[in-house]
Amino acid sequence: MTVALLAAGAGKLPWPCMLGRSSRMVYRMSWNPKVYLKAFDVGLQDTFVYRWNFFLRSLFELLPLMGTVLIWGVVFGQRKNGVGGFDFRNVVAYFLLVLFLDGLVTPKDDEFQIAADIREGQISAFLVKPINYLLYRFSLFSSSRLLFTAMTLPVFVCLFLFTASYFTWPTEPGLWLAAAWTIAMAALLQFFITITIALLAFWMLEISTVVFIVYSFEYMLSGRMFPLAFMPPFIQDVLRWFPFPYELYFPVLVLMNRVHGADLWFGLGIQAFWVAVAAGAAQLMWHRGMRKYQAVGG
């Protein structure tokens, strides 16, 4: 896949320049959309090879959802007033949206692929070509998530139709635009966090422990385990300043028509702030890692 991309996108090499006494060759990056469109296309083809795996995985991911629904059915069977503003129908709708958006915006094993590129030296192929590695990875991430969503969409359409009475969708066009925006920002946030963690491979031989620690926080604090409205109010007030709720929980609430007015603008602002922070961290890690990588290699 990398060979095909480099062959298609390299064209003629940009003018090289020498830096300092180290005599290292650094090529100026040129913005060529065709390169990243080709990466997107290659990513689609690579993902499509495993289309049946994705489809079957989406079906089997419904099994934990069924278990979750049964557990919360028992809980709400004992409570008539609901929990945190959620009743049983709201919880079913919530977890269906979480499962759907998780497939759309969450990277799958990207950090391990990037770490392998660094550890095995595959990333060197990108350093002598006019290709931005981070944009290349984003092209692959976008293509895999969109194709995965397209492959699993029929299953979710059936589920959404079957549980249509459980949902309260936004009624204003502005809220739908806000929902689309916050979903896109959630994808960027998760992508940049993944990139930042993956680039630790410049300094660490194995990043799996870090991935596990961060994922543990994400799993609980992003709303994958349960709606954060179930937590005590003071914890919710603290979490709204952290990035994790904006990975899934906040976009789901917007789609469920539960966030309006000042709360909506606050959430969009904090989410944009953390996207900028994560993007800056990824760029910083990349530049620091390049110095480390070149020093080791040269």
Steps between C-alpha positions, in 0.01 A plus 500: 500500500780742590695417183197567279436831672859619478519403135177682422559811705872566491526650154828685487677561825499855636819701524720369782678721747781426741456580869786577736810290546312173512467495117153354531278529195160656573240540228252781493146376528269601215124494526371262235137393563535216246744324731255490789204417277706207378569402861126523569429276200768250602352496850156425358636211296696362793198521729263356240706182486376430853142610442349176629714520812365848565142396434521195728677701768223757494246222552690348791552842658124498551535215750659717773235761420227242561659410834520869593135555409394200710696624802360851480155355441524333840631821659221716360249229584577575865488878458198684374656848482802416285863595562667828409213600273515169311232235489535155344412617149750786523773258606430268205512796259817628669694174465389452140636843413820434696557178309430668166722805564776287648533324166496833316747712700723264702836385354547123500859383563645809327739563788651152467538538123680832543719359776592209272591742219737680738644190662559315172633802311212511250452868575835574329329459163291811573791718608649520149169561322274808491243329722385616841481182706231633734276598209567160347385329820193725516409400144519133597303562820225686314465237229487206742244664731272613215509161329445318830199722569363441149539124541320495837240765414228249392517334842467830683222625272298191590569555871413869483173422320415226748559735795377819330268586788799503738667796329443872528695652213587870459221697341696807389740511202752685716514210744559254217788717379636511856468121521691451173767745614550344841519149349774618261684667787469183708668308219783754485540495878530124513731493199744754646499330841576171325781659300653655812502166680633315196793740459628396841649211301788736415608464863337172610532151358147405606206738537229244586506587872444870428223414253330282760518771770361772274231270362391412855436868572335551163271201538347629822527878461389522135164344578561160344434317828197703611357851453703749700171642628499202739798649684465746790447861384834628632687234301304596188598863555867401514487265202351764270844666498678179394532366143353153555126587504539672165620181333152341509274612784449859389430418131250234610318749726478749213350230276254412777385864513618538861741795462386851410590865530796597718581138587528417130734790427707422807539138394592593142758748628664260745503226237670732248753599766598139567521423127746789465699380804512140374600615150776717644621213718509266200702751296740559790550126552559454127769770478672384819477141381652588164805643671527189712442268204754675277760508777468123546496433129786727407 
